[in-house]
Every structure is written in C-alpha cells, then in structure tokens.
Amino acid sequence: MSLFGIIFGLALLIFLAFKGQSILWVAPVCAAVVALFGMFEDPTINVLTMYTENYMTAMSGFIKSWFPAFMLGAIFGKVMELTGAAKSVGLWLTQLIGAKQAILAVVVACGVLTYGGISLFVVVFAIYPLAVALYREADIPNKLIPGAISLGAFTFTMTAIPGTPQIQNIIPTGYYGTTAMAAPVMGIVAALVMFLLGMIWMKMREKKLKAEGLHFVEPSNLAVSEDKELPNPIVSLIPLISVPITMNILKFPLVGALLCGVVLAMVLNFKHAKEFPKALTDGASGGLMSIGNTGAANGFGGVVKAVPGFATLTAMLLNVPGTPLISEAIAVSCLAGATGSASGGMGIALEALGPKYMELAASDPNLTPEALHRIASVASGGLDTLPHNGAVITLLSVCGLTHKDSYIDIGMNCCVFPTVAVIVCIIMAMIGIL
C-alpha cells in the first residue's frame, strides 16, 4: 500500500502540474497522500508530523543551501536584461552569424547567454525579438522560433557543457562532492549530441515547412520595443565570461562567481544605474519564487523517503539490470517529468537516492561520483520539458504560439535528444570515458 501511495502521489503531482497548478501547494498535498497510504503499513506515521518535520526539513534544507545562488542568479539575469546587456550580446551574435543561418544564430546566442549564467527565462525574452528579425529576413516560418530558442537555452548549456553555472549542473555537487567540471569529456560529447541532432532536426523542419508553402508571418504579439541605446556587446560579454571563469578556474563558489558577475554588470553599465533598484527587487522576488518551487518538490522527496514503500522503490530502482547509472537516469528523468522541473525532479531523486548511490560508488571502482553527477545533470534536462513545464509554457506564450504549433520541435530538442545523450553518457561511463 505504501508503494502504491508513492506511485499514486506522483501521478497526482503529474496531473496537477500538467493542469498548471502551483507546485507550492501541489507538492505538500501530494506528500500528504503518500503519508496517508504509508499509515497502512506503519500506524505510527502521523500526516501532520510528516509535514512539519520530514517535508519542511527537506524543503528548508534545500532553500538554506541554495537560496543565495538562486537569488543572485536571478538578480544577475535581471541586471543584464534591464540594462540591455543581454540583448546587446544576443544582437551582436545573431548579426555575426547572419540571417542566412538564422536558426543557428538563435541557438548560439541562447547558448552563450545561458552558459554565462543568465536565467533561461531572461534569455527567452531577450532573444525572441532578435529571432523574429532574423526569421523575417530569412523567411523562415515563425513556428520554428520556439524550437531554436529551446535548443539553445534548455539543453546542452543547461546540463551538459562542463563548467556551466546553471543550477542543474550545480545541484549534484552537493550530493556527490564533485565540481561543475565533473566528467568533462562525457559532458562535451553529450552537448555535441544534443546540439548536432537538434540542428539537423531544425534544418529538416525548415525544409519541410517551406516545401509546404509556409512563410514568415508578422507576429501580432510583438510590442514595439523602446528605442534605447544598447551597451557595447564586447563590454557586455565580460560579466558573462566572468561567471564560468571565476567558478571553474579561480575556484570561487557559485555564489561568489555570480556576485562577481552582478558587480561587473553594474559597474560596466553604470549609466543605467536607475535600472538597478528594479533589477534587485525583481531578481530577489524571482529567485525566491524559483527556489520555493524547487524546494517544495524537494519536500515531497523528503516524505517519500520516510514511508515504508520507499525501501521497496529503492530496491526496484537499484535492481534495474546493468549499472546503477541506468537506475539513476530513470529516477531523475521520471521525477523531472513528474514535477515539470529539471532541478525539482533531480532534487527529489538525489535527496532520496543520492546517499545510496554514493555508497555504491565507494564500493565499486567502475562507478565514480563524477559519472553520477553528469548522468544526473543530463538526465534532469530530458523529460522535464514535457508540455506542462513552466519554461515551455512561457516560451510559447512569449512567441504567441500554441503547443500544436511548435511543441513537436521543443519535444524533440529537449526530451528526445537529451535522452539519447543520457544513453551515450551511460555507455561512456561503462567503458571508463569521463
């Protein structure tokens, strides 16, 4: 009954998340369902105690550890957005590559911004107007814009490229004692798999839609942007470059690297100082909401770990044939899909199973913490982008399109190809290539 409760609680969480309900209330309600079914096997379980102790301990522990990083990351993104620095870099890169390679230009611009530490939500808003201009000139159907943005912002720079400061690459360090550079060869290969397969798919789609007679259509939802002078793109690149450099070469913690990025962005764009208070306020609010959602998912994992059925679930996952890396990939992928969040799903999986995987790594020379880190990170960026994912909904809304118009491209680029990359990573780990 307890195992059934875990499965039923997850199914309910998936259903409510798919319906667009906030994870802030969905996660504790679903955790209560898990606890109720757990009472059938362990009468000492108290639903209220499960909430006040197990749920809140897991949630508050995650928030305590990660709030500074979430907040500074959101502030950094807002400073770069409101000063025009993010748009300046994006415009420069897209012009450099040109409209003849419009899809590639959008992907590269998104990738550079996200690898520099900019939130993918900020990237969506900054790049969309530039993508419209490029697609207009190249006469590429609008419905291919979300696919290009998602490929550049939601995939290889989020989970695979070694050293990326995105939170999906940082969370595993707290469980496995690794760094953001964990398993660099594996990460680079995974990134190439996602990038190359994604670009092949997008070019095939462009050819197909043009053969059907589709053309660029002027969007009605694109507001006329304020005509203000953008900062120098090369100068605007400096804060973006500083974050991965200070974190991976100078060995600053993520918080220190992001703080350097924020300070540099403000100093180099001081003529836009009037925007700083708004950036600080909006960034702090956005960071709190983001970590609240992820922490809530973590709390759900804390309750799952405390009920009797968890031992059965753990045994099932750890007894999946083959290397434990397969069970880790399955657990992270499924939970990321359930929560509609890469960081949330990974948080649940690693909170519940991370210590067990580390025990296995200590006794198995062929299983390393670095491999566990990279598999977890890449796996988190697969099924998380199912149709109910918040970033997917935001992207389609910004582009003025529907799931019917463009989700096929998002799904291929962000679900199918990352899953292929995970399989490649597991094979590499099994033959000792990290």
N, C-alpha and C positions, 0 to 999 in steps of 0.2 A: 504493500500500500504506500509506503514511504517513497519508493522509487517511482510509482505511478504519480504520486503527488509532485515530485520534481518535474516529471515529463509534462504533467498537466499544467503546472505553474509556468513552465517555459512556453507551452503552447498558448496559454492565456496572455503571457507577456508579448509573444509574437503578434497575436491577434490585435491586442490593444495598441501596440506600437504601429502596426500596419494601418490602423484606423486614425493615426495621427495624435494619439493621446500622449500626454507628457509622461516621460519616464519617472519624473519626480514623485508621482503618485502611483503609477503603474507598478513600479518595482516593489514598494512595500506591500501593496495589496497582493501581488503575486507571491511574495515571500511569505505572507500570512497563509496563503493557500498551501504552500509547501509545508509550513509548520503544522497546519491542521491535519494534513494527511500523515505527517510524522508522528502525531499523537497516537495513531492506531498501533504503532509498533513500540513506542516509548511513551507511556502515560505521564511520565514526569515532564514532558515538554509542555511549556507554557507559551502560548502565542504572544502574549504581551511581553514576556521576558525575552523571547526570541527577537522581538522588535527593539526593545530598549537596550538589550545587550549585544546580541550577535549581529543584528542588522546595523545598528548605529555604530558599533565598534568598527565593523568593516568599512562602513561609509566614511566615518570621521577619520579613520586611519589613513584612507586614501587621500582625503581632502587635506589633511595635515601634511602629508608628504609632498603633494603635487600642486597645491594652490598657488604658491609663488610662481611656478613655471607656467601654469595656465594663465594667470593674470598678466604676467609680463609678456607672454606671447601674444595675448590679445591686445595689450597696450602697444606693443611694437607694431603689430599689424595696423592698428588704428592711426598711429603716428605716420606710418608710411602711406596710408590711404589718404588721410585728410590733408597732408602737405602736398599730395600729388606725386610723391617719390615713387610709389609702386606703379602708378600709371606711366610715369616718365620712363622707367626701366622697360615696362611692357611695350610701350610705343617704340622705343629705340630698337628693341629686339625684333619686333614684327616688321619694322621698316628695313632692318638689316637683312632679314631673310627674304622679305618681299611677298607681294600678293600672289606671285606665280606658285609659291609654296605656302599658301595661306594656312592650311591645316597644320603643317609642320611649324610654322611661325607661332601659331597659337599654343601648340603643345610645348614648345621650347620656352616661350615666355612664362607660361604657367609653371613649368618645371623649375626655372631659375628662381622665381619668386617663392615657391614653396620650399625649395632647398635652402633658401636664405632665411627661413623661419617665419614667413608670412602665413597666416591662417588661410586655409583653403577657401573660407567664406569671403575673406577680403579679396583674394585672387579672383574669385568669380565676378565680383562687382567691378574690379579694376580692369579685367581683360575683356569682358563682354563687349563694351563699346568698340574696342580695338578689333575684336573678331568680326563685328558687323562691318566695319570699314574694309577689312581685308576680303571678307566673303563677297561684299558688294563689288569690289574691283575685279575679283576672280570669277564672279557669277556662280558661286557655289551655293546650293540650297541651304537656307537658314537652319533646317532641322539637323544639320551636321555640326552646328556650333557646340551644343552640349557634349557631344562625343569627344571633340577635340579638347575642350576645357577639362573634362573629367579625366581624360588620359593624362594630361599634363599635371593636374593638381591632385588627383585622388589615387594615384597608383605608385609608380616607381620612386618618386621623390618622397612619398609619404612613408613607405615601409622598407624599401629595398636598398637604395643607394647608401653605402656606408657613410656614417657621419651625419646623416640628416637630423636636424634638430626637431623634427615633427614628433609629437608625443608618442605616436605609435611605435617609434624606434627607441624611445627612452624608457617607457614603462618596463620592458623586460629587464633593464639593468638593475632595477630594484629587487628582482626575484632571483636573478642568476649571477649577480656580481660582475656583469660584463660592462662594456662601454658601447657608445654609439657606433663604434667602428667594428663591432663584432662580425666575424665571418665575412671579411671584405670581398673575397673572390665570389663566394656564394651570392652576396648581395648584388654585386655588379652583374653577374650572369642573370639573376632574377630580374634586375632592372632592364637589361637588354631584351629579355624575353617579352616583358610587358610592353616595352616601347616599340620593338620591331613588329610584334604581332598586332599591336594597336594601330600602328601606322599603315600596315598592309590592309587591315580591315577598313580603315577610314578611306584609303585611296580606292579600294574596291567599291565602297558605298558611294563615293563621289562619282565614280564612273557609271555605276548603275543608275543613280538618280538622274544624272544628266542624260543618260540614254532614254530615260522615261519622259524626258522633256521638262524636268523641273529646273527652276532657276531661282536666283536670289529674289526675295520679296521684301520690300522695305518694311521693317517691323514697326508696328504701331505703338509698342510699349516703351520705345527708347526715347527717354526725355532728352531734350536739348541740353547738353552739359554746359556748365558755366565756362565761359571763355577766359580762363586764367592761365597765367604763365606757369609752365611746369618747370621744376628744378632740373638742373643738368643731370642727364641719365648716368654718366660715369660717376659723378659725385653720389648719386642716389644708390649706386651699386655698393658703395663702401659699407654701409651698415649691413646689407645682405651678406656680403662676403665675411664680415667680421664675426657673425654668429657661428658658422661652422668652423672658422679658423680658431677662434678663441676656445671653442669647446673641444675640438679634436687635436689641435696642435699645442695650444697653450694649456690644455687640460683644465680649463675652467669648468665648473659645474654648469648645467644648463641654465640655471637661474642667473649665474654670473655672465654667461655668454649673451643671454637675452637682455640683461641690464646694459651691457656694453652696446648692444645694437640699438636700444632705446635712446641712450645718451648720445651716441653718434648721430642717429637720425635727427634728434632735436638740435644738436649743435650745428650740423651741416645744413639744416633747413630752418635756421633761427628766424629768418624773415617771415616765416609762417607761424611765429610763436603764439599768435592769437588762437590758433587751432589746437594748441597743446592741452588746455584745460578740458576741452571736449574729448580729445583723444584719451586722456587719462580717465575721465568719467565713463565714457562708452566702453573703453577697454576693460576697466575693472568690472563693470557690470557684465559684459560679455564673458569675461573669464570666470566669474562666479557662476553664471548660468551653465557654462560648458562643463566646469568641474562638478557642479551639482548633479548634472545628468549622468556623468561618468561615475561619480561617487555613489549615486543611487543604484546603478547597475552593480557596483561592487558590493553594496549592502545585500543585494539579492544573493550574490555568491556566498556571502558570509553565512546566510541562513541555510542555503543548500548544503554547505559544508558541515553544518551542525546536526542535520537529521540523519536517522539510521540508513535511509536509502542511498546516501552518498557513498557509503562503503561499497555497496553493490555497483553503483555507477562507476566508481573509480576502478573497481576490478574489471568491469566490462571494457572501459577505455584502455586500461593498461594491458589487457589481454588481446587487444586488436593484433592480428598476426603481423609480424615484422617488427621493425624498430619502433621504440616509443615515440619517435618523431612523428610517426603517422598518427598515433592517437592524439598527440598534442595538436597537430594540424587540424584534425577532425574536430576536437573540442573547441579550439579557438575559432575556427571557421563557423561552426554551427552556432556558437554563442554570439559571435559578432552579427550573424544573420538574424538571430532571435531579437537582439537588442537594437538592431539597425545602427550599431555604433562599433567601429573598429576598436577604439580604446575601451569602451564599455564591455564588449564581449571578451577582449583579451584580459581585462581586469577580473572578470568573473572566473575565467578559466585558470589564470595564473594564481589568483587568490586561493582557489580551491585545490589546484593540482600542481602548482609550481614547486612547492617543497618536496612533493613526491618525485617529480622529475629530477630535481637536484640530488635526491638520494640515489636514484638510478644512475645519474651521471657520475657520482662519486665511486660507484662500484663497477662501472662499465667504461673501459678506456676508449671505446669507439663512440661514446655518447658524450659530447662536450657541452658546457654551458653556452659557448658561442653559437653552436649549431642550434641549440634550443632557442636561443634569443632570436636568431634570424628566421627560423621557421615560424615562431610565434608572431613575429612582426609581419612577415609577408602574408601569413595565413589570415591575419586580422583584416587585411585590406581586400579580401575577396567577397565573401557573402554579405559583408556589412553593407554593400551598396545595392541591396535589394530595393524594390520600389518604395518601401516605407522609410528609407533612410532620409534623415533631415537635410543632408547636403544635396542629395538628388532632388528633393522637392524644391529646395531653394534655387538650385541651378536652373531647373525647368521654369520656375516662376520668373526668375530674372530674364530668361531668354524668351518669355512669352509663349512657351510651347507646352505640350502635354506629354504624358508617358507614351501615348500612342504615337506621337510624332517622333520621339527621339530616344526612348528608353532602350531600344534594341542596341544602339551604339554604346550607351552607358553600361548596359549589362554585359556586353562582350568585352569592353575595355576594362571594366572594373570588377567583374565577377569571374568570367570565364578565363581570361588571360592570366590574372593573378593566381588562379587555381592551378593553371598549367605551370606557372613559375614556382609554386609551392612544391609540386611534384618533382620538378627539376632540382630544386634545393634539397629535397629529401634524398634523391639519388646521389647528388654530390656529397652530402654528408655521410652517406653509407660507404662511399669509396674514399672518404677522408679528404675531400677537397673543400676547404673552408675559406 
